[in-house]
Structures are given as C-alpha cells and as structure tokens.
Amino acid sequence: LAQLRYYWEDENVSCKMITACLKYGYEYLGVSSRLVVTPLTDRCYRTLMGALQLFLGGAPEGPAGTGKTETTKDLAKAIANY
C-alpha cells in the first residue's frame, strides 16, 4: 500500500498512498516521460502526499542535481494536479 494507487469511487477517481487520499485532478498534461521510482522517490511521494492531504506543502531539500524538482513534478502529473 505504499505505492500510489488509483480507485474509482462514487463517480470520482481518488489517488491513495498509505493513509493519504486525494481527488484526481483531471488536468491533462500531455504525454510525457515518467521517472524511475526508487526508494528515495517513493519516500518523497509518501511525504508529499501526506502533506497535501493536510493542505500543506512540501519543500524537498538536498544537493543540486538529485531530482528534487523532477520528483515533485512527477507526483503532480501522477495526481493530475499541476
């Protein structure tokens, strides 16, 4: 259950990860490539999904060139809320 999953519930699509549940945004962003999911990106997804459920934001930190911006953008594409 630690992976991002999509569920069809009551005429809506919801994105769930562990205990976080967000409505799917239905924003078409075009065809784009996806990131390879590593344990670090999965951990970042879990943290950001939990923050978004609480109506908060997230600010990944770390050295330059480690994929912080790409990971955040990929999660936004996955929940269709850019």
N, C-alpha and C positions, 0 to 999 in steps of 0.2 A: 504493500500500500504506500510505499514511499515514492512511487513513480506518479507522474501526472497522468490522471485518467479522466475520461470524458463520460458523462452519464446523461441520458435523455430522461428528464423528469418533468412531468406536468407541462408538456409543450415547450420546455426550455432545456437548453444544454448547460450543464454545470461542469466545471473543472474542479477536480478534487485531488488533494495531495495530503496524506496523513489526516489531520483533522481540519485542514483549511478547505473551504468550499467557496468558489467564486463563480458568478454567472459568466457564461461565454459571451464575449463582446460582439460577435458577428461583424467585425470590421475586416473586410477583405484587403489584404496587404500584398496581393500578388504572389507569384511563385518565387520562392527564394530558397537558398540552401539552409540546412539546419546544422547546428553544432553537434559534435560528438559528445554524448553525455558521459562524463567521467564522474567519479565520486565527489570531486570538488564542485562541479557544476550542479550536481544533484543536491548537494548540501546548500548551495546558494539558492537554488529553486525553492527548497523547503523553507528557508529563512524568509525569502521574499514573499512567498505565498502566505505564510503566517502573518507577516506584516501587512500585506494587502487586505487580508480578511479583517484585520483590526483597524482598517482605514488609516494605516500608517505608510510610510515609505521606507525605502532601504537604500543604503549607500555602500556598496561593496568597496573594500579597500585592499590595497596590495601594490606590489611593484608594477611598473609600467609594462605593457605588453603581455599581460597574463590573461586577457579576455574578459575583463570585468564588464565593459560596455557591451560586448557581443553577447555575453551571457544574459544580461538584463534585457537586451533587445530580443533575444530568442525566446525568453519567457513571455515577453509582451506579445510576440507573434503567436505563441502557443495558446494563450488565453484570448487572443484576438482583441486585445485592448491596448492600442498603441498610443 
